Amino acid sequence: MLKKIRVTLSVIILTLVTLYFLDFRGFIPEGLKFLTEIQFIPALLSLNVIILLSLLLLTLLFGRVYCSSICPMGVYQDFAAWLSKKFNKKKRYKYSKAKNILRWSVLGTTVVAFIVGFNFLVGLLDPYGAYGRIVTHLFRPGYLAGNNLLETIFTSFGNYSFYKVSIYTLSVSSMIIALITLFVIGYMAWRGGRTYCNTICPVGTTLGFLSKYSLFKIQFVDEKCNMCGLCSMKCKSSCIDSKNKEIDYSRCVTCFNCIEVCNRDAMKYKIVKRKKEQIAQAMPAYTYIKEKAPQNSSTSEKLAHSKEAVKTVNESKRRFLSASLVTGLAASKLLAQQISGDILPKRELKRQIPIAPPGALSFDHLREKCISCHLCVSKCPSRVIKPALLEYGLGGIMQPKLYFDKGFCNYDCTVCGDVCPTGAILPLTVEEKNHTQMGQVQFILENCIVYYDETSCGACSEHCPTQAVHMVPYKGHLTIPETDTSICVGCGGCEYVCPAIPFKAIYVEGIDTHNIIEIEHDEVEEIVIDDFGF
Amino acid sequence: MDRRKFLRSVALTGAAITTMKEADAMSILSQSFQTTNAAAKYDLVAVMGGEPEAMFRKAIEEMGGMKNFISKGDKVCIKPNIGWDQPVEMGANTNPKLVTEIIKQCFEAGASEVKVFDHTCDDWRKSYANSGIEDAARKAGAEVLPAHQESYYKTVSIPKGRNLKTAKIHQAIVDSDKWINVPILKNHGGAQLTISMKNYMGIVWDRGFFHANDLQQCIADICTYEKRPVLNIVDAYRLMKTSGPRGRSLSDVVLSKGLFMSQDIVAADTAAANFFNQAREMPLENVTHISKAQQLGLGTMDLDKINIRRVRI
């Protein structure tokens, strides 16, 4: 019975989390976001005290239920192990000693790496993040292909409820990492069940420490047990020493396989009678975790330096700051050059600084909080977020950055911040998003069609939601782009659409700390038209 | 000869040919448009002062009714402007009420199916939804088709085009019996104005080519595509006078309450441009795609020479 509940719960959660990642049409309710928020590392990074306490309490009461049912990677391993049994019916597990040195050193290294700002390791090992990448980079293409197949079938019958989507590889490196993760963890599970959880996984080790003291535990009923060893053979955590009737609770993920398999009803999941101070001892674990909380001190220092137009949206919540708007001068200088004589040679553009998603505040903030689960990558409706390689440095490998080859960031869209479970990309209101500058427009006059071919274009300005790129009179009836970086949000509409070849004439340069821009709107003037005009 | 000089000479040659053909262009007045029954009573109908659907009803009535343009069993495609993720108040997209009314009348005239699409600039899902057109069109019984993938487009030849010789046009237009062009009147940073002719850019896949090969000429060129719209209906209920075609704020928008309908796309755009000129100065000669289209024989800019019906509601 207990096992049935566990399996049902696990399958439901895994399916929903997976679908939540895959769904691109809004079929899955947004409320399911909570399934990503209740994951351990996201809760820790977003400092969600309520969820963290609940998870710790859950573990202290019932053992590693988190590992068993909530963690999608855990369930994936159960699936791999279950599959291996289909191939090898005689497969059985065997009790083994805990790899304490290994698991504690992995945990220790991860914590140290995190503290020194090398977040890549946390991102790599966190089971939720790793599973997210597997879904995003490996399952999603299949899901989209399935959609396209259905589209072809339905459309041929005149039914337009499906539409085509393009399928492409966003990042080879992230895909390879996801593939390796899938195979390595899958292989470990195929061979030995929950090996990853009990040797590598930092969350498993942390919760394993707590589960030693949990209230409910699986226990031998001495008088019934005949030490047949069935339980040990069925234990995917290899934590039951049936010969000595001992269970290593730090590795037990409360899967209840042992209870289910026992013919003599000799295993019970029940309250352990123990002294109260043991619970008290467990509490410091939480305070220890809390100490790791990243402090965002650098942002506030910079805030003090900035003199111009500092306007905070919500002091208590985020500290955006407005930096200098010097770059705006460059464009007008370039523009001045065209008056004097010869045509300038075309110039290749190269983005020097990456563009962090809106709501990421700064590279520092993103690096500290992001575990690269790639939910934002998967969910971005405009598909402009992709994993970085080394743009954010070594610690920021796989963290999200914007690129505008296939689209641009929709002005009113706030999806990435809305879905981010770790607070790396903070949720913005549409109003806040509209005033968030994540990059600044750069115009390269010599590449521009209006300058080079002397024909009309204006595609950049057309797409600019704030008119940071606007068209000003040029030769004859022509108009040419002029940029005002102070009101640029960095959405990349101009860059995406610029038709100049071989080099685009306009692009967005990233900024390491996002700014708040102020957009002045003209007064609405009452214009009454009471004639046809011809 | 460098590229620039080459382009200059091409432009000059083009201009020379243009002047020679001027006489041909004038013969457009005798050109007959595709109508089903008796020829329309007027060349252009301009309506002012009503709600979008009321102005349309009046205009189509003056034009002799939808039956003049749509026959029983026709597969109809309606092409509004749904380019932007903007609400209706911004006047960035065609008014959904107008689209609804056109669809209704198409069905009343016996259309077997009505399809609606646009190749949007902003994210197509958001543009379709937030413009209100997707919902309105579906409720009126039309199919709303996606247009965000190249595979929805078919390559067609544009023999009369100067710069544009082929284009990929959405299959809904290519496969239709009749199509109706329903733009909204807006300022446009590059083309100066976007009206009926510029609205063609939403039926093609590769807009970048237009921008890279003399936008104004390509706009005129695409309008020579052999399957012309049976009607151009310019939504000027709201017009976007500045910051077009996307618009920044309500200060860009004027509640102008106008509607123009014509089979002659040049006349429709000329009339609409004159109307726009009252909100913000916009000399017709700046909107060069209109005169280029006249040179290609697509219609006339000389509004005095055509039969115009002006109605105030």
Interface residues (C-beta under 8 A of the other chain):
Chain A: Y160 Y163 K164 V165 S166 I343 P381 S382 G407 N410 Y411 D412 C413 I449 Y452 D453 E454 T455 S456 C457 G458 A459 S461 E462 H463 C464 P465 T466 Q467 H470 M471 H477 T479 V497 P499 A500 I501 I519 H521 D522 E523 V524 E525 I527 I529 D530 D531 F532 G533 F534
Chain B: R4 L7 A46 M48 D85 C121 D122 D123 R125 K126 E143 V144 L145 P146 H148 Q149 S151 Y152 H188 G189 G190 A191 Q192 R207 G208 F209 F210 H211 A212 N213 D214 L215 Q216 Q217 K241 S243 G244 P245 R246 R248 S249 L250 S251 V254 S256 K257 G258 T270 A271 N274 F275 F276 N277 Q278 A279 E285 N286 T288 L303 R310
